[in-house]
Amino acid sequence: MLEELKREAFEANQQLVKHGLIHLTFGNASALDRHWGVFAIKPSGVDYTALRPEDMVLVDLEGRKVEGQLNPSSDTATHRRLYLGFQDIRAVVHTHSLHLTAFAQAGRPVPVFGTTHADYFCGDIPVTRKMTPEEIGGAYEWETGAIMLERFAGKSPLECPAVLVNRHGPFTWGVDAAHAVEAAIAAELCAQLALVSVQLHPQLLPLETELLLKHFKRKHGPDSYYGQTREVK
């Protein structure tokens, strides 16, 4: 099972490269096995072209390295904090993709202007507050996770599986690694669309609530009807 977990994390990292969300060695993806309380994560600073499934590092939810010859990602504590805080997720993705990172650096949420956005996110993609000097100087990566949880207090993380860390960049998550990667791809597209839309129409208003909820709920939740109910051969 843990070999499969490493494979899942490896493939998630490769998908980020395939979809143009990775530059240099910025970013990482992890996948969690909640039964064993262990997650597999990309090793720190390793070029994606040299990455192999066996390079994935296994870390438990107490932060101890369980298996691996390499050091885990420097963002490991952030992933761990999200896993502990969001009980319904099993994968986390972090990138420095161009448009989402621009919104994060500006400290701006990604507004919902259209149905493309609403298909994945039930509202704006939020941005956290800025970190304090004490948070930056202390357990920085752990506190990065904590301010994301703070931003989602009282909200479902699966209704908006993405957040921007102020001055830093985007994190996404999902019920498995494939969904976390899909959220990262969709969020980057939404950020690009939002920027172009505002250039075309600077006074553009957010999407109407009725249309937002219609598009989100037809793909998510108990009354969803998007897609197939059985495998298509």
C-alpha positions as CSV (number, residue, x, y, z in Angstrom):
1,M,0.0,0.0,0.0
2,L,2.8,2.5,0.8
3,E,4.5,1.7,-2.5
4,E,1.2,2.7,-4.2
5,L,1.1,5.8,-2.1
6,K,4.6,6.8,-3.3
7,R,3.5,6.1,-6.9
8,E,0.4,8.3,-6.4
9,A,2.5,11.2,-5.1
10,F,5.1,10.8,-7.9
11,E,2.4,10.8,-10.6
12,A,0.8,13.9,-9.1
13,N,4.2,15.8,-9.2
14,Q,4.7,14.7,-12.8
15,Q,1.2,16.0,-13.8
16,L,2.0,19.4,-12.4
17,V,5.0,19.6,-14.8
18,K,2.9,18.3,-17.7
19,H,0.3,21.0,-17.2
20,G,2.9,23.8,-17.0
21,L,2.3,24.6,-13.3
22,I,6.0,24.1,-12.2
23,H,9.0,26.3,-12.8
24,L,12.5,25.0,-11.7
25,T,11.9,23.1,-8.5
26,F,9.2,25.3,-7.1
27,G,6.2,23.3,-5.8
28,N,5.4,19.8,-4.5
29,A,2.6,17.3,-4.2
30,S,1.8,14.8,-1.5
31,A,-0.6,11.9,-0.9
32,L,-1.9,10.6,2.4
33,D,-2.9,7.1,3.6
34,R,-5.1,8.0,6.6
35,H,-5.3,4.4,7.8
36,W,-1.5,4.3,8.3
37,G,-1.2,8.0,9.1
38,V,1.6,8.4,6.6
39,F,2.0,10.6,3.5
40,A,4.4,10.5,0.6
41,I,5.9,13.8,-0.5
42,K,8.4,15.1,-3.1
43,P,11.9,15.3,-1.8
44,S,13.4,18.8,-1.3
45,G,15.1,20.5,-4.2
46,V,15.1,17.5,-6.6
47,D,14.6,18.4,-10.2
48,Y,11.4,17.1,-11.6
49,T,13.1,15.5,-14.6
50,A,15.2,13.4,-12.3
51,L,12.4,12.4,-10.0
52,R,11.5,8.7,-9.5
53,P,8.7,7.0,-7.6
54,E,11.2,5.5,-5.1
55,D,12.5,9.1,-4.3
56,M,9.2,10.0,-2.6
57,V,9.7,10.4,1.1
58,L,7.3,8.9,3.6
59,V,6.4,11.0,6.6
60,D,4.0,10.3,9.4
61,L,1.4,12.8,10.8
62,E,3.7,13.5,13.8
63,G,6.3,14.8,11.3
64,R,8.8,11.9,11.6
65,K,10.4,10.5,8.4
66,V,9.3,6.9,8.0
67,E,11.1,6.0,4.8
68,G,13.4,7.6,2.2
69,Q,17.0,8.4,1.5
70,L,16.4,12.0,0.7
71,N,15.1,15.0,2.7
72,P,11.4,15.7,2.3
73,S,10.1,18.9,0.9
74,S,10.7,22.0,2.9
75,D,6.9,22.5,2.9
76,T,6.3,19.1,4.6
77,A,5.1,20.7,7.8
78,T,2.6,22.8,5.8
79,H,1.2,19.7,4.2
80,R,1.0,17.9,7.6
81,R,-0.9,20.9,9.1
82,L,-3.4,20.7,6.3
83,Y,-3.9,17.0,6.7
84,L,-4.5,17.4,10.5
85,G,-6.9,20.3,10.0
86,F,-8.9,19.1,7.0
87,Q,-10.1,15.6,7.8
88,D,-11.7,15.0,4.4
89,I,-8.7,15.5,2.2
90,R,-6.0,13.0,1.2
91,A,-3.7,15.0,-1.1
92,V,-2.1,18.4,-1.1
93,V,-0.6,20.3,-4.0
94,H,1.6,23.5,-3.9
95,T,2.8,25.4,-7.0
96,H,4.1,28.7,-7.9
97,S,2.0,28.8,-11.1
98,L,2.1,32.2,-12.9
99,H,-1.3,33.7,-12.5
100,L,-2.3,32.3,-9.1
101,T,1.1,33.4,-7.7
102,A,0.5,36.9,-9.1
103,F,-2.8,37.1,-7.2
104,A,-1.1,35.8,-4.1
105,Q,1.7,38.3,-4.3
106,A,-0.9,41.1,-4.7
107,G,-2.8,39.8,-1.7
108,R,-5.9,39.5,-3.8
109,P,-8.5,36.6,-4.0
110,V,-9.4,35.2,-7.4
111,P,-12.9,36.5,-8.1
112,V,-15.6,34.3,-9.5
113,F,-16.6,35.9,-12.8
114,G,-18.0,33.0,-14.8
115,T,-19.2,29.4,-14.9
116,T,-15.7,28.0,-15.6
117,H,-14.7,29.1,-12.1
118,A,-18.1,28.0,-10.6
119,D,-17.7,24.5,-11.9
120,Y,-14.8,24.0,-9.4
121,F,-15.0,26.6,-6.7
122,C,-18.1,27.7,-4.9
123,G,-17.0,31.4,-4.6
124,D,-13.8,33.4,-4.8
125,I,-10.5,31.5,-4.4
126,P,-9.6,33.2,-1.1
127,V,-6.3,34.7,0.1
128,T,-4.9,34.5,3.6
129,R,-3.9,37.4,5.7
130,K,-0.2,38.3,5.8
131,M,1.9,36.3,8.2
132,T,3.3,38.1,11.2
133,P,7.0,38.5,11.9
134,E,6.6,36.1,14.8
135,E,5.0,33.4,12.5
136,I,7.7,34.0,9.9
137,G,10.5,33.8,12.4
138,G,9.1,30.8,14.3
139,A,7.8,27.5,12.9
140,Y,7.3,29.1,9.5
141,E,6.0,26.1,7.4
142,W,3.7,25.0,10.2
143,E,2.3,28.5,10.6
144,T,1.8,28.7,6.8
145,G,-0.6,25.8,7.1
146,A,-2.2,27.3,10.2
147,I,-3.2,30.6,8.4
148,M,-4.8,28.6,5.6
149,L,-6.9,26.7,8.2
150,E,-7.7,30.0,9.8
151,R,-9.0,31.3,6.5
152,F,-11.3,28.3,6.2
153,A,-12.7,28.5,9.7
154,G,-16.4,27.5,9.5
155,K,-16.1,26.6,5.7
156,S,-15.9,23.4,3.8
157,P,-12.5,22.9,2.2
158,L,-14.0,20.7,-0.5
159,E,-16.4,23.5,-1.6
160,C,-13.3,25.6,-2.5
161,P,-10.3,23.2,-2.7
162,A,-7.8,26.1,-3.2
163,V,-6.3,29.0,-1.3
164,L,-3.7,31.6,-1.9
165,V,-1.1,32.2,0.8
166,N,-0.5,36.0,0.9
167,R,2.9,37.0,-0.7
168,H,3.6,33.3,-1.4
169,G,1.4,31.2,-3.7
170,P,-1.4,28.7,-4.1
171,F,-2.2,25.4,-2.3
172,T,-4.9,23.0,-3.5
173,W,-6.2,19.7,-2.1
174,G,-8.6,16.9,-2.8
175,V,-9.9,13.5,-1.8
176,D,-7.0,12.0,-3.7
177,A,-4.0,13.3,-5.6
178,A,-5.7,13.4,-9.0
179,H,-8.4,15.7,-7.6
180,A,-5.8,17.9,-5.9
181,V,-3.9,18.3,-9.2
182,E,-7.2,18.9,-11.1
183,A,-7.9,21.7,-8.6
184,A,-4.5,23.2,-9.2
185,I,-5.0,23.2,-13.0
186,A,-8.5,24.6,-12.7
187,A,-7.5,27.3,-10.3
188,E,-4.6,28.5,-12.5
189,L,-7.0,28.7,-15.5
190,C,-9.5,30.7,-13.4
191,A,-6.9,33.2,-12.3
192,Q,-5.8,33.7,-15.9
193,L,-9.4,34.2,-17.0
194,A,-10.1,36.6,-14.2
195,L,-7.1,38.8,-15.2
196,V,-8.1,38.9,-18.9
197,S,-11.7,39.5,-18.0
198,V,-10.8,42.5,-15.8
199,Q,-8.7,43.9,-18.6
200,L,-11.6,43.7,-21.0
201,H,-14.2,45.0,-18.5
202,P,-12.6,46.8,-15.5
203,Q,-16.0,47.2,-13.7
204,L,-17.0,43.6,-14.2
205,L,-19.3,42.3,-11.3
206,P,-19.0,38.9,-9.7
207,L,-21.0,36.0,-11.1
208,E,-24.7,36.0,-10.1
209,T,-25.3,33.8,-7.0
210,E,-27.9,31.7,-8.8
211,L,-25.7,30.9,-11.7
212,L,-22.7,30.2,-9.3
213,L,-24.7,27.7,-7.3
214,K,-26.3,26.1,-10.3
215,H,-22.9,25.3,-11.9
216,F,-21.2,24.2,-8.7
217,K,-24.0,22.0,-7.5
218,R,-24.6,20.3,-10.8
219,K,-21.0,18.9,-10.5
220,H,-20.7,18.5,-6.7
221,G,-22.9,17.2,-3.8
222,P,-25.8,14.8,-3.5
223,D,-27.9,16.4,-6.3
224,S,-25.1,16.5,-8.9
225,Y,-25.8,15.3,-12.4
226,Y,-22.7,16.1,-14.4
227,G,-20.8,13.2,-16.0
228,Q,-21.7,9.5,-16.3
229,T,-23.3,7.2,-13.7
230,R,-21.5,4.2,-15.1
231,E,-18.2,3.6,-16.9
232,V,-18.4,4.3,-20.6
233,K,-16.7,1.7,-22.8
